Amino acid sequence: MLTTLWLLLSFAVPLPGFYVSFSCPNEKQCQRALLSDNDVFLPCNSSGSQWYFFLQDGTSWSHTLSSASNIEIIPDSGVLIRSPLPSQTGFYHCQDKDGLQVVQYEIDFQDVSTLHITHKGLGQKPLRNESLSLGGKGIVFTRWEPWQDCNRCGGLGERKRLGYCYIEEPLQEPMPCWLYLGGRKVWSSRMRPEMQVDACHVPCTALTSDYVPFDNFEITEESGSVWLTCPLGSVYRPILWEADNIPLTWQSQLSSQDLDTILEPSNGGKQLRVFQPAIYKCFVQQELMARFNPVPFLGTAETLREEEGGPHRGKGKTQEGKASSILKGLKLLLLLGMVLGLLGVLLKIFHPSQGKSSDQVLLVK
């Protein structure tokens, strides 16, 4: 139910707090590598603005940006691309009502399904530089983003940083791999994005919230597992999951020590696959965002009543009616709690905690 409410909120009106903000260094042109399947918002604050785009496999500018089902133009604000595809790598051009360029984004959506993950604590090494011959002498390398904040305070946590595939030729500026290649079809196992994880320890400085969204989940025999989604989580933000107050780490997953949960690499751990009932909590930028409680198993009592039969059946029906009324009341309390929790998180959005920087690098979900 919690996931559904968040989806309704995010799809209804894209709120600025759902995204990390950024502006072009020269206010006219930006060149960035990003990960596919992770939402991105490209701002263009101009009244009556028009958007054009040029994809790498195209031959001319197109005015059909809004024709893609995963792209939404927000008037006088920007364009939102949900779960961008690698094939949507290209140039996104915003003009004002007089036809003058406001900003142009050169975006390389690198395939997140090929993400190479390493952990410094396990002695794992990032990809090495390799040469690439395409009529010149190019070097394929990883350009690393700054380390994200530690995902936990007051104890041992983890931090991550993203790295993108770049190609550099002598006497030329490096370019994201697929912007460099254009429409050329080249395959190399070296040409892939990376994520590196390391241990960290920082003191707690952020304020905590009194309102936390919560939800129930159930692991059925048919599915054997369930996916949990952390509100406001993103591959571009530090995320922490706990199971019964025990942190779930990338180090444990990459070393195959934790087999009861799986952090989804493609979204930086925004989603967690669980195989065992427990109380799960998720934190974004060290702030508690949601709590997920396992649904109590009620089938045992019903089975016992059926086996007992006879004179206990009438009493069992009465108890079932009482249980149903209690269950309805609990559902109403659950809904009320989630609404209050969502309001609390929205307050976090528009009133950030002390000690947190408001200057961000990119509009991402």
BALOBA-1460 file (C-alpha; in Angstrom, 3 decimals):
// residues 365
<rec num="1" residu="m" x="0.000" y="0.000" z="0.000"/>
<rec num="2" residu="l" x="2.857" y="2.395" z="0.841"/>
<rec num="3" residu="t" x="4.495" y="1.808" z="-2.541"/>
<rec num="4" residu="t" x="1.210" y="2.539" z="-4.309"/>
<rec num="5" residu="l" x="0.773" y="5.841" z="-2.458"/>
<rec num="6" residu="w" x="4.293" y="6.940" z="-3.341"/>
<rec num="7" residu="l" x="3.729" y="6.061" z="-6.992"/>
<rec num="8" residu="l" x="0.531" y="8.097" z="-7.044"/>
<rec num="9" residu="l" x="2.318" y="11.059" z="-5.494"/>
<rec num="10" residu="s" x="5.314" y="10.929" z="-7.828"/>
<rec num="11" residu="f" x="3.235" y="10.499" z="-10.986"/>
<rec num="12" residu="a" x="0.638" y="13.126" z="-10.133"/>
<rec num="13" residu="v" x="2.814" y="16.246" z="-9.837"/>
<rec num="14" residu="p" x="6.632" y="15.922" z="-9.899"/>
<rec num="15" residu="l" x="7.675" y="17.714" z="-6.699"/>
<rec num="16" residu="p" x="11.089" y="19.380" z="-6.647"/>
<rec num="17" residu="g" x="12.037" y="17.558" z="-3.451"/>
<rec num="18" residu="f" x="11.789" y="14.208" z="-5.194"/>
<rec num="19" residu="y" x="14.831" y="15.141" z="-7.277"/>
<rec num="20" residu="v" x="18.377" y="16.275" z="-6.658"/>
<rec num="21" residu="s" x="18.846" y="19.697" z="-8.279"/>
<rec num="22" residu="f" x="21.650" y="20.978" z="-10.482"/>
<rec num="23" residu="s" x="22.454" y="23.744" z="-12.945"/>
<rec num="24" residu="c" x="24.846" y="23.926" z="-15.892"/>
<rec num="25" residu="p" x="28.253" y="25.405" z="-15.041"/>
<rec num="26" residu="n" x="27.992" y="27.940" z="-17.877"/>
<rec num="27" residu="e" x="24.164" y="28.006" z="-17.883"/>
<rec num="28" residu="k" x="24.094" y="27.095" z="-21.574"/>
<rec num="29" residu="q" x="25.444" y="23.599" z="-22.125"/>
<rec num="30" residu="c" x="25.997" y="20.489" z="-20.018"/>
<rec num="31" residu="q" x="27.574" y="17.150" z="-20.874"/>
<rec num="32" residu="r" x="26.862" y="14.319" z="-18.468"/>
<rec num="33" residu="a" x="26.949" y="10.581" z="-18.183"/>
<rec num="34" residu="l" x="24.108" y="9.031" z="-16.172"/>
<rec num="35" residu="l" x="22.700" y="5.570" z="-15.509"/>
<rec num="36" residu="s" x="19.776" y="4.158" z="-17.442"/>
<rec num="37" residu="d" x="16.608" y="3.091" z="-15.577"/>
<rec num="38" residu="n" x="17.070" y="5.909" z="-13.046"/>
<rec num="39" residu="d" x="14.749" y="8.915" z="-13.403"/>
<rec num="40" residu="v" x="16.243" y="12.256" z="-14.383"/>
<rec num="41" residu="f" x="14.781" y="15.762" z="-14.556"/>
<rec num="42" residu="l" x="16.353" y="18.272" z="-16.965"/>
<rec num="43" residu="p" x="15.437" y="21.834" z="-15.896"/>
<rec num="44" residu="c" x="14.658" y="24.716" z="-18.243"/>
<rec num="45" residu="n" x="13.154" y="27.655" z="-16.383"/>
<rec num="46" residu="s" x="11.792" y="29.675" z="-19.276"/>
<rec num="47" residu="s" x="8.222" y="30.759" z="-19.974"/>
<rec num="48" residu="g" x="6.824" y="29.211" z="-23.161"/>
<rec num="49" residu="s" x="9.910" y="27.055" z="-23.681"/>
<rec num="50" residu="q" x="10.062" y="24.368" z="-26.366"/>
<rec num="51" residu="w" x="12.051" y="21.129" z="-26.277"/>
<rec num="52" residu="y" x="13.920" y="19.423" z="-29.129"/>
<rec num="53" residu="f" x="16.109" y="16.359" z="-29.037"/>
<rec num="54" residu="f" x="18.563" y="14.557" z="-31.244"/>
<rec num="55" residu="l" x="19.181" y="10.875" z="-30.565"/>
<rec num="56" residu="q" x="22.392" y="9.178" z="-31.535"/>
<rec num="57" residu="d" x="20.759" y="6.987" z="-34.157"/>
<rec num="58" residu="g" x="18.803" y="9.884" z="-35.701"/>
<rec num="59" residu="t" x="19.643" y="12.168" z="-38.593"/>
<rec num="60" residu="s" x="17.872" y="15.432" z="-37.723"/>
<rec num="61" residu="w" x="16.378" y="17.442" z="-34.867"/>
<rec num="62" residu="s" x="12.945" y="16.252" z="-33.792"/>
<rec num="63" residu="h" x="10.050" y="17.960" z="-32.023"/>
<rec num="64" residu="t" x="8.527" y="14.674" z="-30.868"/>
<rec num="65" residu="l" x="10.123" y="14.609" z="-27.431"/>
<rec num="66" residu="s" x="6.779" y="14.135" z="-25.684"/>
<rec num="67" residu="s" x="5.860" y="11.206" z="-27.944"/>
<rec num="68" residu="a" x="7.954" y="8.813" z="-25.812"/>
<rec num="69" residu="s" x="5.859" y="7.203" z="-23.085"/>
<rec num="70" residu="n" x="8.540" y="7.724" z="-20.432"/>
<rec num="71" residu="i" x="9.090" y="11.444" z="-21.111"/>
<rec num="72" residu="e" x="6.968" y="14.202" z="-19.592"/>
<rec num="73" residu="i" x="7.397" y="17.878" z="-20.438"/>
<rec num="74" residu="i" x="6.557" y="20.072" z="-17.458"/>
<rec num="75" residu="p" x="5.629" y="23.536" z="-18.824"/>
<rec num="76" residu="d" x="8.044" y="26.363" z="-17.933"/>
<rec num="77" residu="s" x="9.997" y="23.983" z="-15.700"/>
<rec num="78" residu="g" x="11.785" y="21.190" z="-17.573"/>
<rec num="79" residu="v" x="11.486" y="17.641" z="-18.830"/>
<rec num="80" residu="l" x="11.184" y="14.483" z="-16.737"/>
<rec num="81" residu="i" x="12.536" y="11.201" z="-18.142"/>
<rec num="82" residu="r" x="11.411" y="8.155" z="-16.204"/>
<rec num="83" residu="s" x="13.586" y="5.029" z="-16.440"/>
<rec num="84" residu="p" x="15.597" y="6.383" z="-19.396"/>
<rec num="85" residu="l" x="16.847" y="3.859" z="-21.936"/>
<rec num="86" residu="p" x="20.432" y="3.648" z="-23.240"/>
<rec num="87" residu="s" x="18.927" y="4.319" z="-26.672"/>
<rec num="88" residu="q" x="17.768" y="7.729" z="-25.396"/>
<rec num="89" residu="t" x="21.369" y="8.929" z="-25.236"/>
<rec num="90" residu="g" x="21.601" y="12.191" z="-27.166"/>
<rec num="91" residu="f" x="21.131" y="15.960" z="-27.115"/>
<rec num="92" residu="y" x="18.199" y="17.614" z="-25.334"/>
<rec num="93" residu="h" x="17.739" y="21.212" z="-26.434"/>
<rec num="94" residu="c" x="15.521" y="23.817" z="-24.758"/>
<rec num="95" residu="q" x="14.565" y="27.069" z="-26.519"/>
<rec num="96" residu="d" x="12.645" y="30.037" z="-25.217"/>
<rec num="97" residu="k" x="9.480" y="31.362" z="-26.859"/>
<rec num="98" residu="d" x="11.621" y="33.460" z="-29.240"/>
<rec num="99" residu="g" x="13.574" y="30.439" z="-30.458"/>
<rec num="100" residu="l" x="16.767" y="31.256" z="-28.572"/>
<rec num="101" residu="q" x="18.708" y="28.503" z="-26.810"/>
<rec num="102" residu="v" x="18.234" y="28.431" z="-23.058"/>
<rec num="103" residu="v" x="20.179" y="25.254" z="-22.321"/>
<rec num="104" residu="q" x="21.364" y="22.094" z="-24.082"/>
<rec num="105" residu="y" x="21.971" y="18.803" z="-22.310"/>
<rec num="106" residu="e" x="24.280" y="16.208" z="-23.857"/>
<rec num="107" residu="i" x="23.334" y="13.074" z="-21.934"/>
<rec num="108" residu="d" x="24.843" y="9.589" z="-22.140"/>
<rec num="109" residu="f" x="22.487" y="7.082" z="-20.475"/>
<rec num="110" residu="q" x="24.889" y="4.226" z="-19.779"/>
<rec num="111" residu="d" x="23.411" y="0.736" z="-19.491"/>
<rec num="112" residu="v" x="22.915" y="0.013" z="-15.777"/>
<rec num="113" residu="s" x="22.478" y="-3.711" z="-16.475"/>
<rec num="114" residu="t" x="26.243" y="-3.858" z="-17.149"/>
<rec num="115" residu="l" x="27.152" y="-2.061" z="-13.898"/>
<rec num="116" residu="h" x="30.488" y="-3.292" z="-12.484"/>
<rec num="117" residu="i" x="30.399" y="-3.275" z="-8.647"/>
<rec num="118" residu="t" x="33.422" y="-3.507" z="-6.364"/>
<rec num="119" residu="h" x="34.022" y="-3.117" z="-2.621"/>
<rec num="120" residu="k" x="37.309" y="-1.759" z="-1.328"/>
<rec num="121" residu="g" x="36.927" y="-3.739" z="1.893"/>
<rec num="122" residu="l" x="36.953" y="-6.976" z="-0.111"/>
<rec num="123" residu="g" x="40.039" y="-5.983" z="-2.075"/>
<rec num="124" residu="q" x="38.084" y="-5.788" z="-5.318"/>
<rec num="125" residu="k" x="39.569" y="-3.556" z="-8.013"/>
<rec num="126" residu="p" x="37.809" y="-1.230" z="-10.475"/>
<rec num="127" residu="l" x="38.184" y="-1.741" z="-14.213"/>
<rec num="128" residu="r" x="41.536" y="-0.893" z="-15.769"/>
<rec num="129" residu="n" x="42.092" y="1.561" z="-18.591"/>
<rec num="130" residu="e" x="42.105" y="0.059" z="-22.071"/>
<rec num="131" residu="s" x="42.996" y="1.322" z="-25.530"/>
<rec num="132" residu="l" x="40.354" y="1.670" z="-28.218"/>
<rec num="133" residu="s" x="41.289" y="2.071" z="-31.863"/>
<rec num="134" residu="l" x="38.702" y="3.848" z="-33.995"/>
<rec num="135" residu="g" x="40.835" y="5.655" z="-36.515"/>
<rec num="136" residu="g" x="42.736" y="7.221" z="-33.627"/>
<rec num="137" residu="k" x="44.332" y="6.243" z="-30.331"/>
<rec num="138" residu="g" x="41.603" y="6.445" z="-27.743"/>
<rec num="139" residu="i" x="41.784" y="5.390" z="-24.101"/>
<rec num="140" residu="v" x="38.739" y="3.960" z="-22.352"/>
<rec num="141" residu="f" x="38.694" y="4.863" z="-18.660"/>
<rec num="142" residu="t" x="36.311" y="5.436" z="-15.747"/>
<rec num="143" residu="r" x="35.603" y="8.991" z="-14.623"/>
<rec num="144" residu="w" x="34.528" y="8.830" z="-10.988"/>
<rec num="145" residu="e" x="31.933" y="11.018" z="-9.325"/>
<rec num="146" residu="p" x="32.639" y="12.251" z="-5.763"/>
<rec num="147" residu="w" x="31.907" y="9.871" z="-2.923"/>
<rec num="148" residu="q" x="28.356" y="10.098" z="-1.647"/>
<rec num="149" residu="d" x="27.741" y="10.702" z="2.047"/>
<rec num="150" residu="c" x="28.026" y="7.799" z="4.461"/>
<rec num="151" residu="n" x="24.699" y="5.949" z="4.610"/>
<rec num="152" residu="r" x="24.863" y="5.569" z="8.398"/>
<rec num="153" residu="c" x="25.939" y="7.717" z="11.321"/>
<rec num="154" residu="g" x="27.093" y="6.765" z="14.787"/>
<rec num="155" residu="g" x="28.334" y="3.367" z="13.608"/>
<rec num="156" residu="l" x="30.062" y="1.571" z="10.777"/>
<rec num="157" residu="g" x="28.354" y="2.389" z="7.490"/>
<rec num="158" residu="e" x="29.084" y="2.377" z="3.779"/>
<rec num="159" residu="r" x="29.475" y="5.008" z="1.096"/>
<rec num="160" residu="k" x="29.395" y="4.612" z="-2.649"/>
<rec num="161" residu="r" x="30.510" y="6.454" z="-5.732"/>
<rec num="162" residu="l" x="29.525" y="6.069" z="-9.355"/>
<rec num="163" residu="g" x="31.917" y="5.893" z="-12.271"/>
<rec num="164" residu="y" x="31.112" y="6.351" z="-15.949"/>
<rec num="165" residu="c" x="32.755" y="5.112" z="-19.112"/>
<rec num="166" residu="y" x="34.731" y="7.845" z="-20.890"/>
<rec num="167" residu="i" x="36.970" y="7.904" z="-23.964"/>
<rec num="168" residu="e" x="39.893" y="10.274" z="-24.370"/>
<rec num="169" residu="e" x="42.032" y="10.951" z="-27.416"/>
<rec num="170" residu="p" x="45.308" y="12.904" z="-27.412"/>
<rec num="171" residu="l" x="44.820" y="16.692" z="-27.307"/>
<rec num="172" residu="q" x="41.032" y="16.294" z="-26.948"/>
<rec num="173" residu="e" x="38.625" y="16.571" z="-24.055"/>
<rec num="174" residu="p" x="37.308" y="13.229" z="-22.716"/>
<rec num="175" residu="m" x="33.727" y="12.359" z="-23.676"/>
<rec num="176" residu="p" x="31.202" y="9.851" z="-22.308"/>
<rec num="177" residu="c" x="31.642" y="6.664" z="-24.301"/>
<rec num="178" residu="w" x="28.390" y="6.601" z="-26.253"/>
<rec num="179" residu="l" x="28.382" y="10.328" z="-26.951"/>
<rec num="180" residu="y" x="31.878" y="9.817" z="-28.365"/>
<rec num="181" residu="l" x="30.861" y="6.842" z="-30.484"/>
<rec num="182" residu="g" x="27.734" y="8.469" z="-31.902"/>
<rec num="183" residu="g" x="25.976" y="5.998" z="-34.168"/>
<rec num="184" residu="r" x="28.972" y="3.641" z="-34.478"/>
<rec num="185" residu="k" x="28.363" y="0.119" z="-33.252"/>
<rec num="186" residu="v" x="31.246" y="-0.882" z="-31.011"/>
<rec num="187" residu="w" x="31.264" y="-3.534" z="-28.304"/>
<rec num="188" residu="s" x="33.828" y="-3.865" z="-25.543"/>
<rec num="189" residu="s" x="33.532" y="-5.488" z="-22.125"/>
<rec num="190" residu="r" x="35.472" y="-2.506" z="-20.768"/>
<rec num="191" residu="m" x="32.819" y="0.007" z="-21.839"/>
<rec num="192" residu="r" x="30.504" y="-0.091" z="-18.831"/>
<rec num="193" residu="p" x="29.624" y="2.045" z="-15.783"/>
<rec num="194" residu="e" x="30.907" y="1.230" z="-12.309"/>
<rec num="195" residu="m" x="29.925" y="1.517" z="-8.659"/>
<rec num="196" residu="q" x="32.496" y="1.326" z="-5.884"/>
<rec num="197" residu="v" x="31.636" y="0.857" z="-2.195"/>
<rec num="198" residu="d" x="33.763" y="1.521" z="0.876"/>
<rec num="199" residu="a" x="33.314" y="1.452" z="4.647"/>
<rec num="200" residu="c" x="32.821" y="4.738" z="6.526"/>
<rec num="201" residu="h" x="32.161" y="6.083" z="10.017"/>
<rec num="202" residu="v" x="30.701" y="9.528" z="10.765"/>
<rec num="203" residu="p" x="29.021" y="11.126" z="13.802"/>
<rec num="204" residu="c" x="25.297" y="11.861" z="13.823"/>
<rec num="205" residu="t" x="24.344" y="15.500" z="13.202"/>
<rec num="206" residu="a" x="20.937" y="15.339" z="11.427"/>
<rec num="207" residu="l" x="17.622" y="15.792" z="13.218"/>
<rec num="208" residu="t" x="15.202" y="12.884" z="13.285"/>
<rec num="209" residu="s" x="11.567" y="13.012" z="12.208"/>
<rec num="210" residu="d" x="8.587" y="12.118" z="14.355"/>
<rec num="211" residu="y" x="6.579" y="10.891" z="11.354"/>
<rec num="212" residu="v" x="7.715" y="7.808" z="9.462"/>
<rec num="213" residu="p" x="5.680" y="6.053" z="6.742"/>
<rec num="214" residu="f" x="5.126" y="2.359" z="7.411"/>
<rec num="215" residu="d" x="3.652" y="-0.551" z="5.533"/>
<rec num="216" residu="n" x="3.001" y="-4.258" z="5.943"/>
<rec num="217" residu="f" x="4.286" y="-6.974" z="3.653"/>
<rec num="218" residu="e" x="3.688" y="-10.691" z="3.295"/>
<rec num="219" residu="i" x="5.911" y="-13.415" z="1.882"/>
<rec num="220" residu="t" x="3.685" y="-16.097" z="0.394"/>
<rec num="221" residu="e" x="4.657" y="-19.697" z="-0.275"/>
<rec num="222" residu="e" x="4.058" y="-19.137" z="-3.992"/>
<rec num="223" residu="s" x="6.409" y="-16.165" z="-4.358"/>
<rec num="224" residu="g" x="8.959" y="-17.026" z="-1.692"/>
<rec num="225" residu="s" x="10.046" y="-13.378" z="-1.560"/>
<rec num="226" residu="v" x="8.843" y="-9.784" z="-1.861"/>
<rec num="227" residu="w" x="10.370" y="-6.516" z="-3.084"/>
<rec num="228" residu="l" x="10.401" y="-3.495" z="-0.754"/>
<rec num="229" residu="t" x="10.945" y="0.034" z="-2.134"/>
<rec num="230" residu="c" x="12.476" y="2.870" z="-0.129"/>
<rec num="231" residu="p" x="10.675" y="6.227" z="-0.662"/>
<rec num="232" residu="l" x="12.952" y="8.948" z="-2.094"/>
<rec num="233" residu="g" x="15.721" y="6.389" z="-2.543"/>
<rec num="234" residu="s" x="17.963" y="6.668" z="-5.597"/>
<rec num="235" residu="v" x="21.237" y="5.369" z="-6.950"/>
<rec num="236" residu="y" x="22.396" y="8.985" z="-6.614"/>
<rec num="237" residu="r" x="21.638" y="9.131" z="-2.883"/>
<rec num="238" residu="p" x="23.078" y="7.224" z="0.111"/>
<rec num="239" residu="i" x="20.656" y="4.459" z="1.184"/>
<rec num="240" residu="l" x="20.702" y="2.102" z="4.158"/>
<rec num="241" residu="w" x="18.457" y="-0.869" z="4.932"/>
<rec num="242" residu="e" x="18.168" y="-2.549" z="8.315"/>
<rec num="243" residu="a" x="16.589" y="-5.900" z="9.209"/>
<rec num="244" residu="d" x="15.587" y="-6.058" z="12.864"/>
<rec num="245" residu="n" x="17.978" y="-3.119" z="13.481"/>
<rec num="246" residu="i" x="20.910" y="-4.929" z="11.827"/>
<rec num="247" residu="p" x="22.408" y="-3.025" z="8.843"/>
<rec num="248" residu="l" x="22.348" y="-4.783" z="5.474"/>
<rec num="249" residu="t" x="25.611" y="-4.085" z="3.681"/>
<rec num="250" residu="w" x="26.960" y="-4.338" z="0.156"/>
<rec num="251" residu="q" x="30.018" y="-6.062" z="1.609"/>
<rec num="252" residu="s" x="27.917" y="-8.926" z="2.944"/>
<rec num="253" residu="q" x="26.055" y="-9.251" z="-0.351"/>
<rec num="254" residu="l" x="29.144" y="-9.130" z="-2.554"/>
<rec num="255" residu="s" x="30.867" y="-11.720" z="-0.357"/>
<rec num="256" residu="s" x="27.726" y="-13.949" z="-0.383"/>
<rec num="257" residu="q" x="27.408" y="-13.790" z="3.411"/>
<rec num="258" residu="d" x="23.807" y="-12.537" z="3.393"/>
<rec num="259" residu="l" x="21.412" y="-14.849" z="1.549"/>
<rec num="260" residu="d" x="18.142" y="-13.611" z="3.113"/>
<rec num="261" residu="t" x="18.085" y="-10.261" z="1.300"/>
<rec num="262" residu="i" x="19.237" y="-8.784" z="-2.018"/>
<rec num="263" residu="l" x="20.022" y="-5.108" z="-2.534"/>
<rec num="264" residu="e" x="19.107" y="-4.168" z="-6.124"/>
<rec num="265" residu="p" x="22.314" y="-2.828" z="-7.750"/>
<rec num="266" residu="s" x="20.598" y="-1.045" z="-10.670"/>
<rec num="267" residu="n" x="19.012" y="1.570" z="-8.345"/>
<rec num="268" residu="g" x="21.717" y="1.678" z="-5.699"/>
<rec num="269" residu="g" x="19.728" y="-0.372" z="-3.200"/>
<rec num="270" residu="k" x="16.503" y="1.597" z="-3.456"/>
<rec num="271" residu="q" x="14.750" y="-1.770" z="-3.712"/>
<rec num="272" residu="l" x="15.352" y="-4.693" z="-1.382"/>
<rec num="273" residu="r" x="14.301" y="-8.276" z="-2.040"/>
<rec num="274" residu="v" x="13.524" y="-10.127" z="1.186"/>
<rec num="275" residu="f" x="13.082" y="-13.845" z="1.717"/>
<rec num="276" residu="q" x="12.526" y="-13.907" z="5.496"/>
<rec num="277" residu="p" x="10.020" y="-11.990" z="7.683"/>
<rec num="278" residu="a" x="11.594" y="-9.229" z="9.767"/>
<rec num="279" residu="i" x="11.080" y="-5.550" z="10.547"/>
<rec num="280" residu="y" x="12.837" y="-3.683" z="7.742"/>
<rec num="281" residu="k" x="13.728" y="0.000" z="7.849"/>
<rec num="282" residu="c" x="15.208" y="2.164" z="5.124"/>
<rec num="283" residu="f" x="17.200" y="5.385" z="5.481"/>
<rec num="284" residu="v" x="18.021" y="8.004" z="2.830"/>
<rec num="285" residu="q" x="20.861" y="10.396" z="3.624"/>
<rec num="286" residu="q" x="20.816" y="9.013" z="7.181"/>
<rec num="287" residu="e" x="17.137" y="9.888" z="7.688"/>
<rec num="288" residu="l" x="14.578" y="7.185" z="8.408"/>
<rec num="289" residu="m" x="12.171" y="7.070" z="5.476"/>
<rec num="290" residu="a" x="10.027" y="3.969" z="5.961"/>
<rec num="291" residu="r" x="9.411" y="0.906" z="8.077"/>
<rec num="292" residu="f" x="8.043" y="-2.385" z="6.751"/>
<rec num="293" residu="n" x="6.407" y="-4.862" z="9.133"/>
<rec num="294" residu="p" x="5.700" y="-8.512" z="8.319"/>
<rec num="295" residu="v" x="2.025" y="-9.460" z="8.174"/>
<rec num="296" residu="p" x="1.097" y="-11.777" z="11.106"/>
<rec num="297" residu="f" x="0.203" y="-15.270" z="9.945"/>
<rec num="298" residu="l" x="-3.436" y="-15.868" z="10.958"/>
<rec num="299" residu="g" x="-4.044" y="-19.129" z="9.142"/>
<rec num="300" residu="t" x="-2.942" y="-21.360" z="12.019"/>
<rec num="301" residu="a" x="-5.808" y="-20.394" z="14.350"/>
<rec num="302" residu="e" x="-8.377" y="-20.894" z="11.598"/>
<rec num="303" residu="t" x="-6.984" y="-24.345" z="10.786"/>
<rec num="304" residu="l" x="-7.177" y="-25.402" z="14.434"/>
<rec num="305" residu="r" x="-10.840" y="-24.323" z="14.664"/>
<rec num="306" residu="e" x="-11.714" y="-26.339" z="11.564"/>
<rec num="307" residu="e" x="-9.991" y="-29.407" z="12.960"/>
<rec num="308" residu="e" x="-11.777" y="-29.069" z="16.299"/>
<rec num="309" residu="g" x="-15.230" y="-28.889" z="14.577"/>
<rec num="310" residu="g" x="-18.470" y="-29.684" z="16.453"/>
<rec num="311" residu="p" x="-19.706" y="-27.245" z="19.047"/>
<rec num="312" residu="h" x="-16.712" y="-24.955" z="18.606"/>
<rec num="313" residu="r" x="-17.695" y="-23.953" z="15.069"/>
<rec num="314" residu="g" x="-20.360" y="-21.444" z="16.178"/>
<rec num="315" residu="k" x="-17.947" y="-19.889" z="18.621"/>
<rec num="316" residu="g" x="-15.313" y="-19.819" z="15.877"/>
<rec num="317" residu="k" x="-17.629" y="-17.824" z="13.589"/>
<rec num="318" residu="t" x="-18.243" y="-15.304" z="16.365"/>
<rec num="319" residu="q" x="-14.496" y="-14.964" z="16.914"/>
<rec num="320" residu="e" x="-13.975" y="-14.569" z="13.184"/>
<rec num="321" residu="g" x="-16.462" y="-11.678" z="13.151"/>
<rec num="322" residu="k" x="-14.661" y="-10.001" z="16.031"/>
<rec num="323" residu="a" x="-11.306" y="-10.557" z="14.327"/>
<rec num="324" residu="s" x="-12.676" y="-9.069" z="11.114"/>
<rec num="325" residu="s" x="-13.826" y="-5.934" z="12.935"/>
<rec num="326" residu="i" x="-10.466" y="-5.577" z="14.647"/>
<rec num="327" residu="l" x="-8.694" y="-6.081" z="11.326"/>
<rec num="328" residu="k" x="-10.766" y="-3.334" z="9.690"/>
<rec num="329" residu="g" x="-9.909" y="-0.981" z="12.532"/>
<rec num="330" residu="l" x="-6.224" y="-1.778" z="12.184"/>
<rec num="331" residu="k" x="-6.387" y="-1.082" z="8.443"/>
<rec num="332" residu="l" x="-7.918" y="2.340" z="9.105"/>
<rec num="333" residu="l" x="-5.203" y="3.111" z="11.646"/>
<rec num="334" residu="l" x="-2.602" y="1.921" z="9.146"/>
<rec num="335" residu="l" x="-3.957" y="4.221" z="6.444"/>
<rec num="336" residu="l" x="-4.058" y="7.186" z="8.844"/>
<rec num="337" residu="g" x="-0.496" y="6.482" z="9.941"/>
<rec num="338" residu="m" x="0.741" y="6.325" z="6.361"/>
<rec num="339" residu="v" x="-0.903" y="9.645" z="5.511"/>
<rec num="340" residu="l" x="0.733" y="11.284" z="8.546"/>
<rec num="341" residu="g" x="4.024" y="9.645" z="7.610"/>
<rec num="342" residu="l" x="3.845" y="10.956" z="4.050"/>
<rec num="343" residu="l" x="3.170" y="14.445" z="5.363"/>
<rec num="344" residu="g" x="6.211" y="14.090" z="7.576"/>
<rec num="345" residu="v" x="8.435" y="13.089" z="4.679"/>
<rec num="346" residu="l" x="7.126" y="15.987" z="2.594"/>
<rec num="347" residu="l" x="8.098" y="18.259" z="5.487"/>
<rec num="348" residu="k" x="11.590" y="16.782" z="5.229"/>
<rec num="349" residu="i" x="11.609" y="17.667" z="1.555"/>
<rec num="350" residu="f" x="10.756" y="21.302" z="1.938"/>
<rec num="351" residu="h" x="12.539" y="21.806" z="5.294"/>
<rec num="352" residu="p" x="15.857" y="19.890" z="5.100"/>
<rec num="353" residu="s" x="17.552" y="18.752" z="8.266"/>
<rec num="354" residu="q" x="20.334" y="20.827" z="9.792"/>
<rec num="355" residu="g" x="23.837" y="19.918" z="8.753"/>
<rec num="356" residu="k" x="22.794" y="18.830" z="5.256"/>
<rec num="357" residu="s" x="24.021" y="20.642" z="2.194"/>
<rec num="358" residu="s" x="21.381" y="22.045" z="-0.135"/>
<rec num="359" residu="d" x="23.740" y="22.312" z="-3.125"/>
<rec num="360" residu="q" x="23.306" y="19.242" z="-5.287"/>
<rec num="361" residu="v" x="24.672" y="18.143" z="-8.598"/>
<rec num="362" residu="l" x="21.877" y="16.615" z="-10.635"/>
<rec num="363" residu="l" x="18.123" y="16.327" z="-10.841"/>
<rec num="364" residu="v" x="17.526" y="12.646" z="-10.281"/>
<rec num="365" residu="k" x="14.844" y="10.655" z="-8.621"/>
